[in-house]
Amino acid sequence: MTSSGAESSLIKLSVIIPAYNEAKRLPKYLTAVVQYIAEKFGSAAEILVVDDGSIDETAALTLKIGKESGLVRVIRLERNRGKGYAVKTGMLAAKGGLRLFTDADGATPIEELCKLLPAIEAGADIAVASRALQDDSRSVDSRLSRRIMGTCFNLLVRSLAVPEIFDTQCGFKLFRGDVADRLFNLQQIPGFGFDPEVLFLAHKMSCRVVEIPVNWQDVAGSKVDVIKDSARMFKDLFTIRMNWHKGAYTQADAGK
């Protein structure tokens, strides 16, 4: 009988996709992910869709695609907990030596993974896709409101949490498996503010983080409310600093 540890060692890559009421956008992207991952990694990969309490057909459509491919697992949360909680759930359930999380809308094409992998192979612990870095080979198409929100938020992030990263919010990040286990076990913020929290912890742990410019296109149907979610994320930045000064992350690490 194959041990669970041996099974885990056979998985080179886990792809985690958080999804909340994504019946319209996810199937097309998930099909593309399945095709790309099957071609590049075959059975040495897994795709985990974390259904964050959806009330539409997200789970049913995902299960259908998963049954056809054999690569997809669905983790269903009983209620909507937030993107950060869904990503954490997927990361800690994953078995891959490398773990990528990507947004369900497919704003960053799965093919951009080929830009992140060399950074990990060169010794990075985390490769972060970026819409902010300048590169003639990339294309970024986003709404003005999102660009303004992103610019303001990332200025504050660099001041309060992660000084070296210009785009913490792009939903396409690749982690070494052992690094993901450590960071996501410590993560406490369940909403959109989890990105700077995880990268803040990576900075404090002296992880090597590399930012890579990627192609990105705004996809209709975003769940982000520019006003409300911006306010929540600003609040989350102060929560991160407070948690650090109170020793909340150290206590969580000790209690694992």
N, C-alpha and C positions, 0 to 999 in steps of 0.2 A: 504493500500500500504506500502511495506517495504521501509524504508528510506535508503539512500546510506550509512549512518553511521552505521545502523544496519547490512546491508549487509557486510560492512567491518569487523565488529566485529565477523562475522561468519567464516571468513577466518583466519585460524591459521597459515598457511604457504604459502608464495609466493616463487616460484622458478623462477629466472630470468636467461635466457640464451641468451647472445649476440651472434649473428651469422652473419658472412659475407662470402658469397659464400661457405656455408657449406653443399651443397646438398649431398656430398659423406659421410661426417662423422656424421652429425647431426641426420638423421633418426634413426639409430641404437641406439644412446644414448638417444634421445628423447623418443623412445619407452620404453627403460629401465626406464627412469625417470617417465613416465606416469604410468607404472605398479607398481613401488615401491611406488610412492606418493599415488596412488589410494588405494593401500593395507594398507598403514600406516595412511593416513589422510582422504581418501574418498573425499566427497564434501567439506570438510573444507580446501581445498587447491586449489591453482591455479598455472598454469605454464605459464609464459610470455616469448615468444620468440621474441626478438627484432631483426628484420631483418635490418642490418645496410647497406642498399642500395645495396643488393646483385643483381648480374646480371645473376645468375644461377637459378636453380629450388628450392632454399632454401625455399622461401615463399610457393610455391605450395605444396611441400612435407610436410611442417609443417602444413599447413591448412588441408591437408588430414588426418594426424595423429590427429590433434585437433578435427576434425569433428567426428572421430570415438570414441574419448575418452571423449569429453565434458569438459576437464580440461584445454585445451590449448587456450591461446589468442595469436594472432600475432600482433605485432606493427611494421609497416613498415616505415622506414625512407626513405625519397626521395633520399638521396645520402649517400655515405659512410662518416660517421662522426668520426669514431674511436671507439675502444672498450670502452673507458671510457665514451664517450657520450652515447653509447648504454646501458651500465649498469645503468648510471644515469637515463636515460629515463625509463627503466624498474623498477628501484627501486622506483621512484616517482609516477609511474602509479600503483604500486602494492597496494594491500589492506591488506596483511597479517600482523598479529601481529609479525611474524618472517619472515625474508626475506633472502633467500639464493641466491647468484649468483654462477653459475657454468659454466665452459667453454663448448662450443659446441662439442669439440672433445671427451669428456668423459674420459679424462686422469685421473681424480679423479672419481672413481665410485660413483654413487648416494648413494649407501649403506653406504658410509663414513659419511653421515649425522648423523647417529646414534652415531658417536663419538663426534660430535660438540654439539648436543642437550643438553647433560648433563651439559656442561659448562654454557650454557645460563640458564638452570634450576637452577644452583647453584648461579646465580647472575651476570654472565658476560654480558656485553652489546654487545660484538662481539666475535665470535669464528672464529679463522683464521686457516685454514688447512695449514700444514707445511710439506715440503719435507726435511727440514733441521734438525729437531729434531731427535735424536736417539731413536729408539724404536724397540725391537726385533720382535714386532708383525706386523711391517709395511714393505712394499716393495716399493722401488723407482727405476724405470728403466728409465734412461734419457741419452741422448747423451752427450759425453764429452764436446762439445762446449757449450751446454746449462748449464752444471754444472759449467764450468769456468765462463761463463757470469753471472750466478746466484750468484756465490760466490763473485765475484768482485762487482757486483751491490749491493748486500745486505750489504757488508762491508761499502760501501759509504752511503747507506740508513741509517744504524745505526749511522753513524757519523754525518749526516746532518739532518735527519728527524725523524726516528723512532728507538730510541736506544734499545728498548726491544723486537723487533720482528726479528727473524732470517730468515724468508722467507715471504717477503711481496707480492711476485708475483704469488703464487699458486692461480689458479682461482677457489677457493671454499671457500667462506666466508659467515658466518651466522650473521645477525644483528637483534637486536630488532627493531621492526617497527618504533617506535618513534625516535630511534637513527639514523636509516637509513634516515628518513625524514630530520633530522637536518644536517647530514653530506653530503648527496648527493645534498641538496639544495645549499650547499656552494662549492661543487666540481667545479673546473674550467678547469682542464686538460682533454682534450678529448681522448688522446691516452693511451698507456700502462702505463704511469706514474701516472695514476689516483689512483692506489693501494696505493703507499706510500703517496699520497696527502690525501686520505681519512683517512688513519691510522695516519698520522701526525696530522690532525685535531682532530681525536679521542683522541690522546695523549694530545693535548692542552686543550681539554674539560674534561680531567680526566675520560674518559670512561674506563671501565674495559675491557681489551682485553686479551683473553686467546689464546695461540697458541697450536694447537693439531696436533700430527704426524698422517699422513694418508698414505694410499696406493696410489701410483701414477705411471702411465706408459706413456711413450712418445708415442704419436700417430702420424703416418705419416700424412703430409699435413699441418704442422704448418704455420701460417701466419706471424710468428715472423722472421724478418731478423736480424740475430745475430749482424751484424756490424751496419746497419742503425738504428735499433730500440734501440740498446744499447746506441748509441750516443744521440738519442732523449730522452731516459729515464734519462741519466746523466744530460742533459740540463734541464729536467723537475724538477729534484731535486733542482736545483738552482732557478728555477722559483717559486717553493713552498716557499723557504726561502724568496725570494724577495717579493712575495705576502703577506706573513705574516708580514714582516717588514713594508711594505707600508700600512698595514691595509685593504688589499683588501677583506679578508674574513670577517672582522668585518663589513665593508660596505655592503657586500652581505647579511650578517645576518640581518642587520638593515633594508635592503630594501625588505625583504621577505613579 
